[in-house]
Amino acid sequence: MTATVLFGLATCDSCRKAQRWLKDNQRDFSFHDVRRDGLTIQMLERWADAVGWERLVNRKSLTWRKIPSLDRDNLDRNRALALLLENPTLLKRPVLEIGADVVVGFDAAAYAAC
């Protein structure tokens, strides 16, 4: 059986909705708190390959607004992944990983398709 991991923040409403959906649909999963447990470049590379690095960056977050505009301007894959490593709360949440399948954000239909 393929491991299911939900990456997010314990205090995030979308992450709680995703956890509730997974439990209500009898899906076994583990939760990885990106603030407490961190991120690795391997995770970020895998997700960026699957969904594109642009999808991983939460440009509506308070963390994004706190990053100097010099660092936000002309963002590319390498710089985006470096910013995510430095600021795990910049990650668009939650990220659901089931084997090679990656879903960013809570989407019940996408979760059901995995």
N, C-alpha and C positions, 0 to 999 in steps of 0.2 A: 504494500500500500504506500502511496506517495504521501510524504509529510506535508501538512498544511500549516503554514505559519502566517500569522497576522502581525504586521509591523505597524506600530503607532504609538500613541501616548495614552496612558491610563486615564487622563483627564479630558480627552478629546471626545466630544459628542458623537462624531461620525465613527470613531473607533468603537465606542460603546454600542452603537447601532449595528455595526458589522459583527461584533462579538455576539450580540443578542440574536442576529439572523443566523449565524453559524450554529449556535446552541439550539435555537428553535428548529433548525433543519438537521439536527443530529449529525453535525459535522465535527469530527475530532480535529482540534487545532491547538497550537501553542501560541501564546502571545509574547511578542518581543517589544518591550518598551524602548523606543529609540533614545529617549533621554537617559534612562537608567542603564540600558544595556549597550547603547551606542550602535554605530553603523560601521561597516568595513567597506573598503574599496571594492572588494569582490562582490558584495551585495549590490552596491550601486552600479557597478559595471554590468552585472547580470540583468538588473532591472532596466538600465538604459538600453541595453541590447534588445530587450523584449518590447519595451514601450516607447523608447526615445527619452533622452535626458530632459527634454523640455517638459514632459509630463510629470516629472518627479519634483520639480521646483514649485513650491507654493508661493506664487507671486502676490497673493492676497494676505499673507500672514504678517503678523507684527514683526517677526524675525526678519522678513524680507525688507520691511520698511526701515529697520535698524541698520541694515548693511549699507555702507557708504555707496553713493551712486557710482563712484569710480569702479567699484567692484561689481556692480550690477550691470553697467553699460558693456555692450559688446560681449555678453556672456557666451561662452562656447562650452562644449561638453566637458573638457578637462577642468575648466574653472568652476563650472556648475557642480561637478562631483566633489571638487575640493571644498567648495562652500558648504555642501551638504555634510561632508565629513566634519568640518569645523562647527557647523550649526545643525545638528540633527533635527531640530524642530522646524527647519526650513522645508523638510520633506512633506509633500502633499500626502495626506493620510486619509485612510489607512492604505497600506500596501498588503495585498493578499498574494501569497506565493504558494502555489500548488504545483510542485514539480517545475516544469518549464513555463507554466501559465502564471502570468502576473497581471493583477488588476489593481489599478491605482484609483483611490476614492471608493466610497461605498456605493455599489450598484447591485441591487438584489438580482436583477436579471443576469448580469455578468457573473455573479457568484454562483447562481444556479447552473449556468452553462459550464462551469469548471468541474 
